[in-house]
Amino acid sequence: TYGDGETGGWSNAGCEADIPIFGNYSLNCCIGPEVLFPPLTSCSGVQLDVVLDDYLLPPSNSGDVSYTWTVSAPSGVTGASDCPGSCGVILSQILTNTTGGPQIVTYTITPRSLDGCLGLPTDLSITVLPEVVPMIENPTGPICSGACALLFGSATGGNPPYSYEWSTGETGITTEVCPTFTTVYTVTVTDAND
């Protein structure tokens, strides 16, 4: 072991016939590209397209970088997959959340410059909201012809607040119906993410 500024040598009896090689050598250091991702949100079952070059930090230039990634997804989320080879610049997947609440999928993304310099692996966290499940709370018992009933809409999943549109054309969480014959009513629920 030698300290700074000290020199020394090494010998081994088995290597006495080796010829030392002298010369000038240069070491070409490369600096890999850097990315920085904000947390993102996606709705369940919707095509997710993240343009990774949009998150490059200077001095890297888009078009000069390729990416690889690994992914960690909780149970109940499907559609997330690793890309160990050259994956291009768009992370494009359809993540499906079958749980009742938001779930976080974490991609560890490694950028690589055209000259082969690797950047630091960086995490991209995507919160996957569950699908919106609309429900209509029916009145107890049948509604007789000429009678009226108030129907209540509700929903779970997605990203509240919700907006409601009934097959009657009304909007709001409730609608009053007065059918004169057997009628099916539907409600379309939209969350804050559309």
Secondary structure in CASP SS format (residue, H / E / C, confidence):
PFRMAT SS
TARGET T0000
AUTHOR 0000-0000-0000
METHOD secondary structure of the structure
MODEL  1
T C 1.00
Y C 1.00
G C 1.00
D C 1.00
G C 1.00
E C 1.00
T C 1.00
G C 1.00
G C 1.00
W C 1.00
S C 1.00
N C 1.00
A H 1.00
G H 1.00
C H 1.00
E C 1.00
A C 1.00
D C 1.00
I C 1.00
P C 1.00
I C 1.00
F C 1.00
G C 1.00
N C 1.00
Y C 1.00
S C 1.00
L C 1.00
N C 1.00
C C 1.00
C C 1.00
I C 1.00
G C 1.00
P C 1.00
E C 1.00
V E 1.00
L C 1.00
F C 1.00
P C 1.00
P C 1.00
L E 1.00
T E 1.00
S E 1.00
C E 1.00
S C 1.00
G C 1.00
V E 1.00
Q E 1.00
L E 1.00
D E 1.00
V E 1.00
V E 1.00
L H 1.00
D H 1.00
D H 1.00
Y H 1.00
L E 1.00
L C 1.00
P C 1.00
P C 1.00
S C 1.00
N C 1.00
S C 1.00
G C 1.00
D C 1.00
V E 1.00
S E 1.00
Y E 1.00
T E 1.00
W E 1.00
T E 1.00
V E 1.00
S E 1.00
A C 1.00
P C 1.00
S C 1.00
G C 1.00
V E 1.00
T E 1.00
G C 1.00
A C 1.00
S C 1.00
D C 1.00
C E 1.00
P C 1.00
G C 1.00
S C 1.00
C C 1.00
G C 1.00
V C 1.00
I E 1.00
L E 1.00
S E 1.00
Q E 1.00
I E 1.00
L E 1.00
T E 1.00
N E 1.00
T C 1.00
T C 1.00
G C 1.00
G C 1.00
P C 1.00
Q E 1.00
I E 1.00
V E 1.00
T E 1.00
Y E 1.00
T E 1.00
I E 1.00
T E 1.00
P E 1.00
R E 1.00
S E 1.00
L C 1.00
D C 1.00
G C 1.00
C C 1.00
L E 1.00
G C 1.00
L C 1.00
P C 1.00
T E 1.00
D E 1.00
L E 1.00
S E 1.00
I E 1.00
T E 1.00
V E 1.00
L E 1.00
P C 1.00
E C 1.00
V C 1.00
V E 1.00
P E 1.00
M E 1.00
I E 1.00
E E 1.00
N C 1.00
P C 1.00
T C 1.00
G C 1.00
P C 1.00
I C 1.00
C C 1.00
S C 1.00
G C 1.00
A C 1.00
C C 1.00
A E 1.00
L E 1.00
L E 1.00
F E 1.00
G E 1.00
S E 1.00
A E 1.00
T E 1.00
G C 1.00
G C 1.00
N C 1.00
P C 1.00
P C 1.00
Y C 1.00
S E 1.00
Y E 1.00
E E 1.00
W E 1.00
S C 1.00
T C 1.00
G C 1.00
E C 1.00
T E 1.00
G C 1.00
I C 1.00
T E 1.00
T E 1.00
E E 1.00
V E 1.00
C C 1.00
P C 1.00
T C 1.00
F C 1.00
T C 1.00
T C 1.00
V C 1.00
Y C 1.00
T C 1.00
V E 1.00
T E 1.00
V E 1.00
T E 1.00
D C 1.00
A C 1.00
N C 1.00
D C 1.00
END
